[in-house]
């Protein structure tokens, strides 16, 4: 049982990787001056796949989610006004 609790404790100690709300995601992208097509192309996905990530209809797979979170964090640092009210703004 101790191993299980240690595993749970390790999971709890990991930093949160929650994406901000869809509205904030879109505000950050727009603040950067990029289109959905621009971002989708950089991620190697169709624009519709990115649209679903941005509007919260689906979540990117782990590799893309980590990269998308990094992009959003970068934008939040660069455009703090657009990040208002997001988890990223509060964590930064």
Secondary structure, DSSP 8 states (H G I E B T S, - for coil): -HHHHHHHHHHHHS-------HHHHHHHHHHHT--HHHHHHHHTS-HHHHHHHHTTSS---HHHHHHHHHHHHHHHHH-TTTTTTSHHHHH-
